[in-house]
Amino acid sequence: MKKYLAEMVGTMVLVLMGCGVAVSLGCNPINNIPAVVGTAFAFGLAVVAMAYTIGGISGCHINPAITLGCIIAGRMDAKEGCMYIVFQCIGAFIGSLLLYILTANVPGLEGTGANDLQANVSMLGGLLAEIIFTCVFVLVVLGATAKTNGATNNFAGLAIGLSLVLVHLVCIRYTGTSVNPARSLAPAIFQGGTALANLWIFIVGPFVGGALAACIWKLIEPAEK
């Protein structure tokens, strides 16, 4: 049970900190570049912090796409993986609720950092972006945490966090960057509107990307020594 609670807490922190910075800085990928950079680092640093906090307890997935990748890669069974995803979503809802309460009492702050298609980005474009960048991110996770990669295991949390920063810097312009169904689900429900209407993109895309990353990893994974 502790590992599930750890995933809940970790995902709560990720959503509260990452989405919280996006809201506080007024992240706009077209005319507010400093806010984009700040938001990207907020998500990455949240992952780094949680990796070294709960990594020894649950592995610090805090992302259903990563959990799906681990299931397909044979690192955990489906039953345990489903429980991870349930508690990740619960954590995301708690984080979004806290952010919603905070922003509701501060004039000028709006929304909960929900993902949505950005200006002139089509549904297909957004979906492809989420698939591609989730695939890259989950592939980094699988590689950095592999038993055969002893040279980087102690720095896996840092590598994963920095890769999430990189993914955000590229993908924010297209979708606001999800690569994490739980991170998108809760904020969209609180925010509503087009964020909720387009929510399927941020669930389907990351899951497809995570599954694709696991398949790629199984093809290139070196044999254990």
Rosetta silent file (secondary structure, phi, psi, omega in degrees, C-alpha in Angstrom):
SEQUENCE: MKKYLAEMVGTMVLVLMGCGVAVSLGCNPINNIPAVVGTAFAFGLAVVAMAYTIGGISGCHINPAITLGCIIAGRMDAKEGCMYIVFQCIGAFIGSLLLYILTANVPGLEGTGANDLQANVSMLGGLLAEIIFTCVFVLVVLGATAKTNGATNNFAGLAIGLSLVLVHLVCIRYTGTSVNPARSLAPAIFQGGTALANLWIFIVGPFVGGALAACIWKLIEPAEK
SCORE:     score description
SCORE:     0.000 S_00000001
   1 L     0.000  -31.445 -176.871    0.000    0.000    0.000 S_00000001
   2 H   -62.071  -38.044 -178.654    2.902    2.356    0.732 S_00000001
   3 H   -67.121  -33.750  178.126    4.044    2.354   -2.878 S_00000001
   4 H   -69.496  -41.641  177.781    0.557    3.349   -4.047 S_00000001
   5 H   -65.298  -35.791  177.767    0.390    6.171   -1.523 S_00000001
   6 H   -63.477  -40.949  177.752    3.851    7.284   -2.625 S_00000001
   7 H   -64.898  -36.916  178.194    2.620    7.484   -6.225 S_00000001
   8 H   -64.085  -48.018 -179.417   -0.375    9.508   -5.071 S_00000001
   9 H   -64.571  -43.954 -179.294    1.786   11.988   -3.171 S_00000001
  10 H   -61.877  -42.773  179.571    4.334   12.228   -5.966 S_00000001
  11 H   -69.522  -36.051  176.214    1.721   12.924   -8.637 S_00000001
  12 H   -59.847  -45.221 -179.905    0.027   15.461   -6.387 S_00000001
  13 H   -65.322  -42.834  179.804    3.315   17.348   -6.023 S_00000001
  14 H   -57.985  -48.635 -177.987    4.006   17.172   -9.768 S_00000001
  15 H   -69.033  -44.409 -178.566    0.607   18.647  -10.671 S_00000001
  16 H   -62.944  -44.887 -176.907    0.578   21.240   -7.904 S_00000001
  17 H   -77.319  -49.126 -177.763    4.081   22.504   -8.644 S_00000001
  18 H   -65.231  -54.149  179.317    4.165   22.153  -12.421 S_00000001
  19 H   -68.247  -32.532  179.112    0.679   23.426  -13.163 S_00000001
  20 H   -62.471  -41.758  177.525    0.992   25.918  -10.317 S_00000001
  21 H   -66.957  -40.772  179.001    4.000   27.563  -11.944 S_00000001
  22 H   -58.255  -42.382  179.538    2.234   27.591  -15.333 S_00000001
  23 H   -71.078  -45.452 -176.656   -0.711   29.436  -13.782 S_00000001
  24 H   -63.811  -36.828 -178.422    1.385   31.786  -11.643 S_00000001
  25 H   -89.952   -6.981 -178.328    3.623   32.821  -14.549 S_00000001
  26 L    64.950   51.901 -173.765    0.791   32.993  -17.071 S_00000001
  27 L   -57.868  118.808  176.293    2.452   30.499  -19.400 S_00000001
  28 E  -135.452  116.193 -173.006    1.808   31.439  -23.037 S_00000001
  29 L   -69.125   -8.775 -177.292    3.963   29.702  -25.665 S_00000001
  30 L   -99.723  -44.679 -174.102    3.711   32.582  -28.138 S_00000001
  31 L  -125.488   17.837  177.967    4.397   35.791  -26.219 S_00000001
  32 E  -141.510   68.985 -176.613    5.724   34.755  -22.812 S_00000001
  33 H   -61.579  -41.582  177.334    8.929   32.808  -23.357 S_00000001
  34 H   -57.068  -37.368  178.943   10.262   33.238  -19.782 S_00000001
  35 H   -68.063  -35.002  177.199    7.064   31.626  -18.477 S_00000001
  36 H   -63.166  -46.484  179.551    7.510   28.723  -20.892 S_00000001
  37 H   -64.261  -42.629  179.042   11.038   28.129  -19.645 S_00000001
  38 H   -62.717  -41.600  178.962    9.930   28.461  -16.038 S_00000001
  39 H   -65.713  -42.174  178.979    7.089   25.998  -16.523 S_00000001
  40 H   -59.320  -45.269  179.857    9.360   23.494  -18.254 S_00000001
  41 H   -70.588  -30.533  178.426   11.840   23.595  -15.376 S_00000001
  42 H   -62.275  -47.328  178.593    9.041   23.407  -12.800 S_00000001
  43 H   -64.925  -43.123 -179.506    7.836   20.067  -14.152 S_00000001
  44 H   -64.006  -44.041 -179.428   11.372   18.757  -14.533 S_00000001
  45 H   -67.974  -33.302  177.257   12.461   19.817  -11.057 S_00000001
  46 H   -63.694  -39.914  178.005    9.298   18.344   -9.543 S_00000001
  47 H   -65.799  -43.882  178.998   10.189   14.986  -11.115 S_00000001
  48 H   -59.892  -47.261 -178.706   13.774   15.211   -9.856 S_00000001
  49 H   -60.143  -45.867 -179.032   12.611   16.058   -6.333 S_00000001
  50 H   -71.289  -31.876  179.105   10.088   13.232   -6.231 S_00000001
  51 H   -60.467  -40.564 -179.580   12.494   10.742   -7.812 S_00000001
  52 H   -87.104   -4.977  176.843   14.865   11.168   -4.877 S_00000001
  53 H   -95.958  -50.132 -175.151   11.997   11.273   -2.391 S_00000001
  54 H  -116.301    2.128 -178.871    9.825    8.300   -3.353 S_00000001
  55 H   -56.659  -37.656 -179.784   11.960    6.533   -5.947 S_00000001
  56 H   -75.597  -10.850 -179.711   13.082    3.955   -3.399 S_00000001
  57 H   -96.518  -52.504 -173.952    9.472    3.267   -2.429 S_00000001
  58 H  -121.924   -7.626 -173.799    7.540    3.051   -5.698 S_00000001
  59 L    91.886   -8.855  178.021   10.036    3.811   -8.443 S_00000001
  60 L    53.044   62.979  172.754    8.444    7.256   -8.838 S_00000001
  61 L   -74.068  -52.030 -176.481    6.405    6.721  -11.989 S_00000001
  62 L    39.657   35.290 -176.270    3.896    9.500  -11.147 S_00000001
  63 L  -166.172  114.291 -179.564    2.701    9.094  -14.737 S_00000001
  64 H   -57.395  -29.577  179.083    0.316    6.442  -16.147 S_00000001
  65 H   -67.023  -37.770  176.151    2.218    6.454  -19.461 S_00000001
  66 H   -67.333  -42.232  179.368    5.400    5.405  -17.646 S_00000001
  67 H   -61.555  -43.454  177.304    3.487    2.754  -15.732 S_00000001
  68 H   -61.921  -41.857  178.054    2.053    1.353  -18.970 S_00000001
  69 H   -60.163  -40.544  179.077    5.544    1.323  -20.464 S_00000001
  70 H   -67.063  -35.860  177.607    6.834   -0.626  -17.467 S_00000001
  71 H   -64.334  -49.456 -177.992    3.992   -3.142  -17.789 S_00000001
  72 H   -66.198  -34.082  179.543    4.677   -3.748  -21.478 S_00000001
  73 L   -77.485   -4.500  176.822    8.434   -3.901  -20.854 S_00000001
  74 L    82.990   20.266 -178.725    7.819   -6.634  -18.274 S_00000001
  75 L   -91.881  -11.893  176.474    8.971   -4.667  -15.238 S_00000001
  76 L  -157.991  157.386 -179.506    5.689   -4.967  -13.333 S_00000001
  77 L   -84.376  161.266 -173.364    2.448   -6.912  -13.589 S_00000001
  78 H   -64.386  -36.580 -178.495   -0.761   -5.407  -14.924 S_00000001
  79 H   -63.241  -47.704  179.013   -2.661   -5.593  -11.619 S_00000001
  80 H   -64.841  -39.152  179.187   -0.044   -3.600   -9.757 S_00000001
  81 H   -61.433  -40.720  178.679    0.234   -1.210  -12.684 S_00000001
  82 H   -63.372  -38.237  177.368   -3.509   -0.519  -12.633 S_00000001
  83 H   -66.534  -38.719  175.247   -3.307    0.329   -8.941 S_00000001
  84 H   -56.552  -48.893 -176.138   -0.448    2.711   -9.673 S_00000001
  85 H   -63.287  -40.857  178.585   -2.555    4.485  -12.284 S_00000001
  86 H   -59.022  -47.737 -177.666   -5.567    4.771   -9.959 S_00000001
  87 H   -73.290  -28.880  173.828   -3.503    6.387   -7.213 S_00000001
  88 H   -62.972  -42.983  179.335   -1.676    8.627   -9.690 S_00000001
  89 H   -66.776  -38.191  176.714   -5.031    9.990  -10.829 S_00000001
  90 H   -61.747  -44.949  178.861   -6.145   10.492   -7.228 S_00000001
  91 H   -61.054  -40.953  178.907   -2.948   12.416   -6.532 S_00000001
  92 H   -62.974  -40.000  178.472   -3.466   14.556   -9.625 S_00000001
  93 H   -64.871  -39.594  178.051   -6.992   15.427   -8.478 S_00000001
  94 H   -63.788  -45.201  179.063   -5.708   16.458   -5.059 S_00000001
  95 H   -61.421  -42.869  179.624   -3.026   18.650   -6.636 S_00000001
  96 H   -67.828  -37.693  178.361   -5.534   20.249   -8.998 S_00000001
  97 H   -63.158  -44.668  178.863   -8.032   20.826   -6.198 S_00000001
  98 H   -61.636  -42.634  179.337   -5.422   22.604   -4.108 S_00000001
  99 H   -66.499  -39.760  178.659   -4.436   24.757   -7.089 S_00000001
 100 H   -61.131  -42.315  179.089   -8.087   25.485   -7.876 S_00000001
 101 H   -64.360  -41.776 -179.099   -8.667   26.651   -4.297 S_00000001
 102 H   -66.001  -47.694 -175.945   -5.590   28.873   -4.407 S_00000001
 103 H   -71.730  -26.958 -179.611   -6.351   30.509   -7.768 S_00000001
 104 H   -65.111  -20.247 -177.376  -10.024   31.029   -6.919 S_00000001
 105 L  -108.244    9.573 -179.525   -8.968   33.508   -4.238 S_00000001
 106 L  -124.925  108.639  179.032   -6.344   35.422   -6.210 S_00000001
 107 L   -58.701  137.327  178.460   -7.558   37.965   -8.799 S_00000001
 108 L    96.799  -16.222  177.175   -5.730   37.668  -12.103 S_00000001
 109 L  -101.724  125.212 -176.134   -4.923   33.973  -11.816 S_00000001
 110 L  -129.687  149.155  174.326   -7.107   31.761  -13.962 S_00000001
 111 L    77.975 -178.722 -179.343   -7.398   28.055  -14.721 S_00000001
 112 L  -126.830   23.556  178.335   -5.553   25.056  -13.366 S_00000001
 113 L    73.934   29.032 -177.788   -2.828   24.662  -15.978 S_00000001
 114 L   -69.099  149.855  175.228   -4.869   22.304  -18.133 S_00000001
 115 L   -76.465  150.904  174.670   -3.516   21.090  -21.455 S_00000001
 116 L  -163.319  161.205  175.625   -5.163   22.208  -24.677 S_00000001
 117 L   -66.442  134.423 -178.842   -4.351   22.561  -28.347 S_00000001
 118 L   -87.632  175.698 -174.579   -2.401   25.745  -28.937 S_00000001
 119 L   -53.696  128.024  175.643   -2.966   28.334  -31.686 S_00000001
 120 L    66.878   16.290  176.842   -3.142   26.865  -35.210 S_00000001
 121 L  -101.002  124.577 -178.738   -2.432   23.306  -33.996 S_00000001
 122 L   -79.059  167.741  176.580   -4.818   20.670  -35.348 S_00000001
 123 H   -59.859  -43.074  179.526   -6.127   17.670  -33.430 S_00000001
 124 H   -64.023  -41.879  178.826   -3.882   15.395  -35.491 S_00000001
 125 H   -62.119  -43.257  178.470   -0.896   17.644  -34.862 S_00000001
 126 H   -65.124  -41.690  179.849   -1.549   17.679  -31.138 S_00000001
 127 H   -64.038  -44.297  178.940   -2.047   13.934  -31.008 S_00000001
 128 H   -63.110  -40.687  178.815    1.173   13.269  -32.921 S_00000001
 129 H   -60.543  -44.666 -179.517    3.084   15.654  -30.658 S_00000001
 130 H   -66.650  -38.109  178.057    1.872   13.842  -27.546 S_00000001
 131 H   -65.573  -49.429 -175.755    2.699   10.431  -29.012 S_00000001
 132 H   -63.554  -49.796 -173.997    6.177   11.438  -30.183 S_00000001
 133 H   -76.444  -28.257  172.723    7.298   13.317  -27.085 S_00000001
 134 H   -68.144  -39.931  178.029    5.808   10.802  -24.650 S_00000001
 135 H   -58.291  -46.724  179.496    7.655    8.076  -26.533 S_00000001
 136 H   -61.950  -45.827 -177.100   10.934    9.968  -26.155 S_00000001
 137 H   -64.354  -48.418 -178.460   10.324   10.666  -22.472 S_00000001
 138 H   -67.073  -33.104  176.878    9.291    7.132  -21.513 S_00000001
 139 H   -63.380  -40.157  175.779   12.200    5.701  -23.496 S_00000001
 140 H   -62.065  -43.023  179.647   14.560    7.833  -21.394 S_00000001
 141 H   -60.702  -48.461 -178.286   12.870    6.550  -18.235 S_00000001
 142 H   -63.790  -39.602 -179.870   13.192    2.913  -19.275 S_00000001
 143 H   -71.885  -43.725 -176.730   16.810    3.344  -20.309 S_00000001
 144 H   -67.962  -26.235 -177.268   17.939    5.405  -17.324 S_00000001
 145 L  -103.560    5.713 -178.789   16.405    2.950  -14.838 S_00000001
 146 L   -68.439  143.857  178.733   17.460   -0.262  -16.587 S_00000001
 147 L   -62.866  -27.368 -179.099   19.478   -2.767  -14.547 S_00000001
 148 L   -79.644   -4.610 -177.175   21.963   -2.947  -17.405 S_00000001
 149 L  -109.180   55.325 -176.083   22.625    0.787  -17.135 S_00000001
 150 L   -62.285  -24.161 -177.438   24.555    0.781  -13.872 S_00000001
 151 L   -66.121  -27.077 -175.806   26.648    3.753  -14.933 S_00000001
 152 L  -117.888    0.047 -175.476   23.688    6.129  -14.700 S_00000001
 153 H   -56.176  -38.617 -179.122   21.346    4.495  -12.187 S_00000001
 154 H   -69.453  -18.828 -179.436   22.386    6.866   -9.378 S_00000001
 155 H  -112.737   16.066 -177.068   21.601    9.813  -11.618 S_00000001
 156 H   -58.608  -43.317 -179.416   18.439    8.400  -13.194 S_00000001
 157 H   -59.773  -40.592  179.792   16.190   10.918  -11.445 S_00000001
 158 H   -67.799  -44.347  179.770   18.262   13.812  -12.744 S_00000001
 159 H   -61.828  -41.765 -179.233   18.350   12.432  -16.299 S_00000001
 160 H   -67.634  -43.675  179.772   14.595   11.868  -16.309 S_00000001
 161 H   -62.807  -43.210  179.383   13.834   15.309  -14.886 S_00000001
 162 H   -67.197  -34.948  177.653   16.065   17.072  -17.402 S_00000001
 163 H   -67.095  -32.633  177.244   14.540   15.113  -20.268 S_00000001
 164 H   -69.488  -35.904  174.060   11.100   16.285  -19.130 S_00000001
 165 H   -59.123  -48.047 -178.914   12.367   19.883  -19.203 S_00000001
 166 H   -60.826  -44.857  179.091   13.553   19.333  -22.774 S_00000001
 167 H   -60.608  -42.195  178.800   10.264   17.749  -23.820 S_00000001
 168 H   -64.169  -41.851 -178.820    8.321   20.675  -22.368 S_00000001
 169 H   -59.376  -34.029  179.792   10.475   23.246  -24.122 S_00000001
 170 H   -83.514  -44.515 -165.948    9.638   21.635  -27.461 S_00000001
 171 H   -88.835  -18.776 -178.002    6.057   20.510  -26.934 S_00000001
 172 H   -55.543  -36.554 -178.418    4.496   23.418  -25.013 S_00000001
 173 H   -63.765  -23.292 -176.790    3.961   25.267  -28.288 S_00000001
 174 H   -96.588  -46.605 -173.298    1.767   22.423  -29.577 S_00000001
 175 H  -134.813    1.200 -171.898   -0.237   21.123  -26.629 S_00000001
 176 L    82.373   -5.072  179.857    1.028   22.765  -23.467 S_00000001
 177 L    65.331  108.829  171.670    2.836   19.428  -22.961 S_00000001
 178 L  -102.974  -73.389 -172.642    1.081   16.592  -21.223 S_00000001
 179 L    48.915   22.347 -175.933    3.028   13.333  -21.799 S_00000001
 180 L  -161.769  103.234 -177.351    1.104   12.278  -18.681 S_00000001
 181 H   -57.075  -38.430 -179.129   -2.625   11.362  -18.689 S_00000001
 182 H   -66.266  -39.711  179.556   -3.070   11.985  -14.948 S_00000001
 183 H   -62.877  -28.735 -179.234   -1.509   15.455  -15.234 S_00000001
 184 H   -89.439  -36.582 -174.248   -4.062   16.308  -17.946 S_00000001
 185 H   -60.173  -55.414 -174.637   -7.171   14.614  -16.580 S_00000001
 186 H   -65.382  -49.710  179.527   -7.589   16.442  -13.287 S_00000001
 187 H   -59.713  -36.292 -178.964   -6.827   20.026  -14.437 S_00000001
 188 H   -65.608  -38.528  179.822   -9.160   19.624  -17.443 S_00000001
 189 H   -65.814  -39.286  178.418  -12.063   18.567  -15.255 S_00000001
 190 H   -73.015  -34.314 -174.809  -11.601   21.597  -13.005 S_00000001
 191 H   -86.822  -35.454  178.701  -11.038   23.994  -15.899 S_00000001
 192 L    69.441 -157.383  177.819  -13.645   22.670  -18.365 S_00000001
 193 H    63.701 -145.744 -178.074  -14.175   24.245  -21.790 S_00000001
 194 H   -67.135  -25.766  177.172  -12.002   23.158  -24.716 S_00000001
 195 H   -60.487  -38.428  178.584   -9.471   21.649  -22.319 S_00000001
 196 H   -77.071  -37.828  179.720  -12.110   19.099  -21.351 S_00000001
 197 H   -64.586  -34.045 -178.690  -13.374   18.660  -24.919 S_00000001
 198 L   -97.089   10.359 -175.537   -9.855   17.866  -26.149 S_00000001
 199 L   -56.905  -34.586 -176.817   -8.932   15.746  -23.134 S_00000001
 200 L   -56.762  -32.019  179.990   -8.954   12.522  -25.165 S_00000001
 201 H   -62.053  -37.729 -174.084   -5.830   13.710  -27.016 S_00000001
 202 H   -89.623    2.423  170.669   -3.920   13.913  -23.752 S_00000001
 203 H  -105.749  -50.674 -179.319   -4.993   10.452  -22.667 S_00000001
 204 H   -65.284  -48.259 -176.688   -4.693    8.542  -25.947 S_00000001
 205 H   -56.592  -55.221  179.675   -1.483   10.264  -27.095 S_00000001
 206 H   -61.884  -37.713  178.950    0.610    9.608  -23.966 S_00000001
 207 H   -66.303  -41.549  177.564   -0.612    6.014  -23.634 S_00000001
 208 H   -65.151  -43.490  178.948    0.234    5.265  -27.263 S_00000001
 209 H   -62.527  -40.929  178.239    3.599    6.979  -26.860 S_00000001
 210 H   -64.498  -41.774  178.613    4.368    5.042  -23.676 S_00000001
 211 H   -65.456  -40.542  179.051    3.475    1.732  -25.310 S_00000001
 212 H   -63.816  -41.088  178.684    5.596    2.582  -28.349 S_00000001
 213 H   -61.879  -41.120  179.282    8.569    3.442  -26.134 S_00000001
 214 H   -63.707  -39.751  178.829    8.287    0.091  -24.356 S_00000001
 215 H   -65.643  -41.419  178.490    8.270   -1.747  -27.684 S_00000001
 216 H   -64.305  -42.782 -178.963   11.331    0.195  -28.868 S_00000001
 217 H   -63.072  -39.649  179.515   13.127   -0.500  -25.593 S_00000001
 218 H   -63.707  -26.862  178.383   12.446   -4.221  -25.850 S_00000001
 219 H   -77.947  -34.038 -174.011   14.114   -4.176  -29.283 S_00000001
 220 H  -106.269   -6.413 -176.583   17.248   -2.334  -28.186 S_00000001
 221 L   -60.873  127.683  178.085   17.569   -3.451  -24.539 S_00000001
 222 L   -73.197  156.748  178.506   20.984   -5.083  -23.958 S_00000001
 223 L   -69.530  144.308  178.531   21.216   -8.505  -22.372 S_00000001
 224 L   -67.303  141.868  179.853   21.774   -8.513  -18.620 S_00000001
 225 L   -77.085    0.000    0.000   25.322   -9.218  -17.569 S_00000001
